[in-house]
Amino acid sequence: MVKNTVKKLGQTKVTKIFSCLLFISILVSGIATISLIATTSVKAVTYISQSYATTEKLSLGSLVSLKNNSSDEVIAADTNSVDNLLGVVISSTNSLMSLSSGGNNQVQVATTGTIQVLVSDVNGAITRGSQITASQISGVGMKATNNTRVIGISQGDLASSSTKSETYTDKTGVKHTVKLGQVPVLVNVSYFFKEPDKTIIPAAIQNVANAVAGKSVSTLPILVSAAIFIVTLIVVVSIIFAMINSSIISVGRNPMSQSAIYRDIVQLSALVLAILAVGLISIYLVLTRL
């Protein structure tokens, strides 16, 4: 009986050990499977591409636009073709699904996904969250700072260690040195609208000042112009009030002095117009020169 009891205890102990080993092996297998899935997901391609005809030599990562009056031919995107911005050139092997027409001189263009895009710092440093649009350099993106069509949002910084310096010539013939490199961009072609800068100037007055000057006007010139306008208005109103008041008093005292009163009114009216002209010219100069 004692032997049977010992035997049963031994069997129970072995069963517990076996159960623990089985549980540990299942746990390890589960962790390995999850790791494999996670690794596969990270490396998975998440965008679809389509082939387009082109007559240009386009590098991988180049921004492209649809050619005018065409729906199947692309060109390297720049500031002149930014309104037709389409996508980014990629390798067909990096696409989850690629559609091809089978013609010659075809490139694969992705319109969605996170893609390495050629960019430069021609319009400022590119950091995570920067909106990317076409630049003056064909096929190369830059940071968007004004209302424009954009290719997507940068998911990283343009690191100086991975860039190279290039020189380009603008439309005026001036040469500029910029840094070129690649950053991951979440591609989603859309329009970027710059948020107006916070200022004490009401939007309506700001728009009027910009329209008069033909450019974006800062706060100081607008404040100076407003002061000139207020002073001019006070002077003009004072002269008009004094002119009307004195005319009424003069007519009441001497009805025969109407001709002299009319002459004074004409002279004062000319003075008022001259003051207004000087004030408006001063305001224009302040808005355009400062």
C-alpha positions in Angstrom: 0.0 0.0 0.0 2.9 2.3 0.8 4.5 1.5 -2.5 1.3 2.3 -4.4 1.0 5.6 -2.6 4.6 6.5 -3.5 4.1 5.4 -7.0 1.0 7.6 -7.4 2.9 10.6 -5.9 5.7 10.1 -8.4 3.2 9.9 -11.3 1.5 13.1 -10.1 4.9 14.9 -9.9 5.9 13.8 -13.4 2.5 15.0 -14.8 2.9 18.4 -13.2 6.4 18.8 -14.6 5.3 17.7 -18.1 2.4 20.1 -17.9 4.7 23.0 -17.0 7.1 22.1 -19.8 4.2 22.0 -22.3 2.9 25.4 -21.1 6.4 26.9 -21.4 6.9 25.6 -24.9 3.4 26.9 -26.0 4.3 30.3 -24.6 7.7 30.4 -26.3 6.1 29.4 -29.6 3.4 32.1 -29.2 6.0 34.8 -28.6 8.1 33.7 -31.6 5.0 33.7 -33.8 4.0 37.2 -32.7 7.6 38.5 -33.3 7.6 37.0 -36.7 4.2 38.6 -37.6 5.4 41.9 -36.2 8.6 41.7 -38.2 6.7 40.8 -41.4 4.3 43.6 -40.8 7.1 46.2 -40.5 8.7 45.0 -43.7 5.4 44.7 -45.5 4.7 47.0 -48.5 1.6 49.0 -47.9 1.1 50.9 -51.2 -0.2 50.3 -54.7 1.5 51.6 -57.8 0.6 52.1 -61.4 2.8 52.4 -64.5 2.9 55.6 -66.5 4.6 56.5 -69.7 7.4 59.0 -69.6 10.1 60.5 -71.9 12.3 61.5 -69.0 14.8 59.6 -66.9 13.3 59.6 -63.5 15.1 58.4 -60.3 13.5 56.4 -57.6 11.9 58.7 -55.1 11.3 61.5 -57.6 8.1 63.5 -57.5 6.1 63.4 -60.7 3.2 65.3 -62.2 0.8 64.4 -65.0 1.7 66.0 -68.3 -0.7 68.6 -69.5 -3.6 67.2 -71.5 -2.5 63.6 -70.7 -3.8 61.0 -68.3 -1.1 58.3 -68.7 2.2 60.3 -69.1 4.2 61.8 -66.3 7.0 64.3 -66.0 9.4 65.3 -63.2 7.4 67.6 -60.9 8.5 71.2 -60.3 6.9 74.5 -59.3 5.4 74.9 -62.8 3.6 71.6 -62.7 2.8 71.4 -59.0 -1.0 71.7 -59.8 -0.8 68.3 -61.6 1.2 66.6 -58.8 0.5 62.8 -58.9 2.9 60.7 -56.8 6.4 59.2 -56.3 8.5 57.0 -58.6 9.1 53.6 -57.0 10.5 50.2 -58.0 7.8 47.7 -59.1 9.3 45.1 -56.7 8.5 47.4 -53.7 4.8 47.5 -54.5 2.1 45.3 -53.0 0.2 45.5 -56.3 1.5 47.1 -59.5 -0.6 47.8 -62.5 1.2 48.0 -65.9 0.2 48.7 -69.4 3.1 46.9 -70.8 4.4 49.7 -73.0 8.0 51.0 -73.3 9.5 53.8 -71.1 7.2 53.0 -68.2 7.7 54.0 -64.5 5.9 52.8 -61.5 4.2 55.7 -59.6 2.8 55.2 -56.0 0.1 57.5 -54.8 -0.3 56.1 -51.3 1.9 54.6 -48.6 5.1 55.7 -46.7 7.8 56.1 -49.4 11.3 57.4 -49.5 11.1 60.7 -51.3 13.9 62.9 -52.8 13.8 66.3 -51.0 16.0 69.4 -50.5 16.2 72.2 -48.0 15.8 74.9 -50.7 12.7 76.2 -48.8 13.8 75.5 -45.3 14.8 72.6 -43.1 12.6 69.5 -43.4 11.5 67.9 -40.1 8.9 65.3 -39.1 5.5 66.7 -39.9 6.6 69.0 -42.7 4.3 69.2 -45.7 6.2 68.3 -48.9 5.6 69.9 -52.3 7.4 70.2 -55.6 10.4 72.5 -55.7 12.3 74.5 -58.4 14.5 71.4 -58.9 12.8 68.9 -61.1 11.6 65.7 -59.3 12.8 67.0 -55.9 10.5 68.0 -53.1 10.8 70.8 -50.6 9.0 72.1 -47.5 5.6 73.8 -48.3 5.3 77.2 -46.7 2.4 78.7 -48.8 -0.9 77.4 -50.1 -0.1 74.7 -52.6 -0.6 71.1 -53.7 1.5 68.7 -51.6 2.6 65.1 -52.0 2.3 64.3 -48.3 3.7 64.7 -44.8 7.4 63.9 -43.9 7.8 61.2 -41.3 11.3 62.1 -40.4 14.1 64.7 -40.5 16.4 65.5 -43.4 19.6 64.4 -41.6 22.7 66.2 -42.6 24.7 62.9 -42.4 22.7 61.4 -45.3 22.6 64.5 -47.5 24.8 65.8 -50.3 25.2 69.4 -51.5 24.1 70.4 -55.0 24.0 73.7 -56.9 21.1 74.8 -59.0 20.4 78.0 -61.0 17.0 79.8 -60.5 15.0 81.7 -63.1 16.9 84.9 -62.5 20.3 83.2 -63.1 21.4 83.1 -59.5 23.1 80.0 -58.3 22.1 78.4 -55.0 23.7 75.5 -53.0 21.2 73.2 -51.3 21.3 69.9 -49.5 19.6 66.8 -51.1 18.6 63.6 -49.4 15.7 61.3 -48.8 13.0 61.2 -46.1 10.1 58.9 -45.6 6.9 60.6 -46.6 3.3 59.5 -45.9 2.1 60.0 -49.5 -1.4 61.5 -49.8 -1.7 64.2 -52.5 -3.8 67.1 -51.2 -3.9 70.8 -50.9 -2.0 72.5 -48.0 -3.4 75.8 -46.7 -1.0 77.8 -44.6 -2.5 79.0 -41.3 -2.5 82.8 -41.0 0.1 84.2 -38.6 -1.4 85.3 -35.3 -1.5 89.1 -35.2 -3.4 92.0 -33.6 -4.4 93.2 -37.1 -8.0 92.1 -38.1 -8.0 89.9 -41.2 -10.0 92.4 -43.2 -7.5 95.2 -42.7 -4.6 92.8 -43.3 -6.2 91.8 -46.6 -6.7 95.5 -47.7 -3.1 96.3 -46.8 -1.8 93.3 -48.7 -3.9 94.3 -51.7 -2.7 97.9 -51.7 1.0 96.9 -51.3 0.8 93.9 -53.6 2.6 91.8 -51.1 2.3 90.5 -47.5 2.6 93.4 -45.1 3.9 93.0 -41.6 2.2 94.5 -38.5 4.4 97.6 -38.0 3.6 99.3 -41.4 -0.1 98.6 -40.9 0.0 100.3 -37.4 1.9 103.3 -38.8 -0.5 103.6 -41.7 -3.5 103.4 -39.3 -2.0 106.2 -37.2 -1.5 108.4 -40.3 -5.1 107.7 -41.4 -6.5 108.6 -38.0 -4.5 111.9 -37.8 -5.5 112.8 -41.4 -9.2 112.0 -40.7 -9.2 114.1 -37.5 -7.6 117.1 -39.4 -10.0 116.8 -42.3 -13.1 116.5 -40.1 -11.9 119.5 -38.0 -11.5 121.7 -41.0 -14.8 120.7 -42.5 -16.6 121.3 -39.2 -14.9 124.7 -38.8 -15.8 125.6 -42.4 -19.4 124.7 -42.0 -19.7 126.4 -38.6 -18.1 129.7 -39.8 -20.2 129.8 -42.9 -23.4 129.5 -41.0 -22.3 132.2 -38.6 -21.1 134.5 -41.4 -24.4 134.1 -43.3 -26.4 134.8 -40.2 -24.5 138.0 -39.4 -24.2 139.3 -43.0 -26.4 137.7 -45.7 -24.6 139.8 -48.3 -21.2 138.0 -47.7 -22.2 134.8 -49.6 -19.7 135.3 -52.4 -16.8 135.6 -49.9 -18.1 132.6 -48.0 -18.2 130.5 -51.3 -14.7 131.5 -52.0 -13.5 130.4 -48.6 -15.4 127.1 -49.0 -13.6 126.4 -52.3 -10.2 127.2 -50.8 -10.8 125.1 -47.7 -12.2 122.2 -49.9 -9.0 122.3 -51.9 -7.0 122.2 -48.7 -9.0 119.2 -47.5 -8.3 117.4 -50.7 -4.6 118.2 -50.5 -4.4 116.9 -46.9 -6.3 113.7 -48.0 -3.9 113.2 -50.9 -0.8 113.6 -48.7 -2.2 111.2 -46.2 -3.1 108.5 -48.8 0.3 108.9 -50.5 2.0 108.6 -47.1 0.1 105.4 -46.3 0.9 103.9 -49.6 4.6 104.6 -49.2 4.6 103.2 -45.7 2.9 99.9 -46.8 5.2 99.4 -49.8 8.5 100.6 -48.4 8.6 99.4 -44.8 
